Amino acid sequence: MIKIIYMGTAQFSTTIFEKLYNDKHIEISTLFTQPDKKVGRKQILTAPHIKQFCKTNDIDIDIYQPTNPNDKRYIELIKDIKPDFIIVASYAKILSQEILDIAPCINLHTSILPKYRGASPIQTAILNNDKYTGTTAMYMAKGLDSGEILSTAYIKIEQKDDISSLFDKLSVVSADLILYVLKNFQTILPKKQQPSQATYCGKISKNDAIVSFDDSSKLFQKYKAYKFWPEIHTKNSLKIKSCDILDRNSLNKSGVILEISKDGITVGCKKGSIKIYQLQAPSKKAINATDYTRGKRLSRGDIFG
C-alpha cells in the first residue's frame, strides 16, 4: 500500500484525487486544501471543490485547510503521518523546503515542461494555438516549476477545445500519469530540465482579456482561453459571452457590423470575422447579441463595441 498526503483545491485536482482514492494500492491518509472562501455578490462562504466532493461522497478523510501550510504545526503533522509521497495538483500554495524534504513531493503541472512554467500554461497553449499540450509529473523544487521530470503525458489540442475541455482532458490524463509514476517510481530515472529551453506564463488579469477587432483568429483564441475567467470583453467592459469564428482572411473595417440575424451578429475584424451570439453589459444580465444591437439602435454598417 502506497501512503500519500494529497494537496489540491480546484476541480482539476478533484478528478485526480478520485482516481487515487479508488485505487486499491493507494491510501490517501490526509487532504490539504485551501481555506473556504467567500464567493459571489452575496459573499457566501464556499468550500473548495475537492472538499465539497469529499462531503458529497461521504469520504472519511482528515482535511486540513491552512492559510500557511508551512506553519511549524503542519510540518510536524506531516512528519508524524510519515507519507511515502506528497502529491500536489492545483493547490496554489508554495511549500517550504522543510516539507519537500519529508517525502518525495510530486507536482502535476499542466504543460510539457520546461515549456510554460508558471500559473497559466493551458491558457497560454490555447493563445499560442499549440497543436499539443500535456501534463508533467515532476519533483517539487525551490524554483518555479523547475524540478526534475519524472514522466510526461501528451494530448492533442483539437480546434474545438477551449479552457474547459482541456482542463477536463488534462485532469484525466494527469490522474493516469500519477498512478503510473507512483506504481513505477523505483524504476523511473528523473530527468533534469534544461533552463535554456524554459518559457514562462504569468497570472491572468482582467486586462489580458480585453479584445480588439484586429484579427479574428487571435480574438477567438482569446475567447477559448479566457472563457472560464475572466471572459473576453471590449475596452468598454462589454463581455462577449458566446461567439464563433466565421473566417480568418477577409478584410474589413475593425468592429463593423456585417450582418444582424435572429441568433446573433456578424462583426468584421481587420482580418477575418466572428459571429457573436451573447453579450453582457456591466452589471446587466447576459442577452442575445441581436437584442443588444436593437437596444443600442445599431444597424448593419455601424461600428460595434
SULVENWO-V80191 format. One record per residue. RES is the residue in three letters. NEAR is the number of other ideal C-beta (glycine too) atoms within 10 Angstrom. Layout:
RES;NEAR
RES;NEAR
This chain:
MET;7
ILE;16
LYS;15
ILE;22
ILE;25
TYR;26
MET;27
GLY;25
THR;22
ALA;18
GLN;17
PHE;23
SER;28
THR;22
THR;24
ILE;27
PHE;26
GLU;17
LYS;17
LEU;21
TYR;17
ASN;9
ASP;15
LYS;6
HIS;10
ILE;21
GLU;14
ILE;19
SER;14
THR;18
LEU;22
PHE;24
THR;28
GLN;21
PRO;13
ASP;14
LYS;12
LYS;9
VAL;11
GLY;7
ARG;5
LYS;6
GLN;9
ILE;10
LEU;9
THR;13
ALA;18
PRO;25
HIS;19
ILE;29
LYS;20
GLN;14
PHE;18
CYS;21
LYS;10
THR;8
ASN;9
ASP;6
ILE;16
ASP;5
ILE;12
ASP;12
ILE;15
TYR;16
GLN;15
PRO;15
THR;8
ASN;10
PRO;21
ASN;14
ASP;12
LYS;9
ARG;9
TYR;16
ILE;17
GLU;10
LEU;17
ILE;21
LYS;14
ASP;7
ILE;16
LYS;11
PRO;21
ASP;16
PHE;19
ILE;23
ILE;27
VAL;22
ALA;28
SER;26
TYR;22
ALA;14
LYS;15
ILE;12
LEU;21
SER;14
GLN;10
GLU;12
ILE;21
LEU;16
ASP;10
ILE;16
ALA;19
PRO;18
CYS;21
ILE;23
ASN;22
LEU;26
HIS;24
THR;24
SER;24
ILE;20
LEU;26
PRO;20
LYS;20
TYR;25
ARG;20
GLY;16
ALA;15
SER;21
PRO;25
ILE;23
GLN;24
THR;21
ALA;25
ILE;24
LEU;17
ASN;15
ASN;13
ASP;15
LYS;9
TYR;10
THR;26
GLY;23
THR;30
THR;26
ALA;24
MET;25
TYR;15
MET;21
ALA;15
LYS;11
GLY;11
LEU;12
ASP;21
SER;17
GLY;23
GLU;14
ILE;18
LEU;23
SER;18
THR;16
ALA;20
TYR;10
ILE;16
LYS;11
ILE;19
GLU;11
GLN;7
LYS;7
ASP;19
ASP;18
ILE;19
SER;12
SER;14
LEU;21
PHE;18
ASP;14
LYS;19
LEU;24
SER;24
VAL;15
VAL;20
SER;25
ALA;24
ASP;13
LEU;22
ILE;27
LEU;17
TYR;15
VAL;19
LEU;22
LYS;13
ASN;11
PHE;15
GLN;5
THR;6
ILE;14
LEU;6
PRO;12
LYS;13
LYS;10
GLN;20
GLN;9
PRO;10
SER;6
GLN;9
ALA;17
THR;14
TYR;15
CYS;19
GLY;10
LYS;8
ILE;16
SER;9
LYS;12
ASN;8
ASP;16
ALA;19
ILE;15
VAL;21
SER;14
PHE;23
ASP;13
ASP;16
SER;26
SER;16
LYS;17
LEU;22
PHE;23
GLN;18
LYS;20
TYR;24
LYS;24
ALA;23
TYR;24
LYS;21
PHE;13
TRP;10
PRO;15
GLU;15
ILE;21
HIS;22
THR;16
LYS;9
ASN;9
SER;12
LEU;18
LYS;18
ILE;25
LYS;18
SER;17
CYS;24
ASP;12
ILE;18
LEU;18
ASP;15
ARG;15
ASN;9
SER;14
LEU;10
ASN;18
LYS;13
SER;16
GLY;17
VAL;18
ILE;21
LEU;18
GLU;13
ILE;16
SER;10
LYS;6
ASP;10
GLY;22
ILE;23
THR;20
VAL;26
GLY;24
CYS;28
LYS;16
LYS;19
GLY;22
SER;22
ILE;25
LYS;19
ILE;24
TYR;16
GLN;18
LEU;26
GLN;18
ALA;16
PRO;9
SER;6
LYS;11
LYS;6
ALA;14
ILE;15
ASN;17
ALA;26
THR;19
ASP;11
TYR;21
THR;20
ARG;13
GLY;10
LYS;11
ARG;7
LEU;16
SER;10
ARG;12
GLY;9
ASP;13
ILE;13
PHE;22
GLY;17
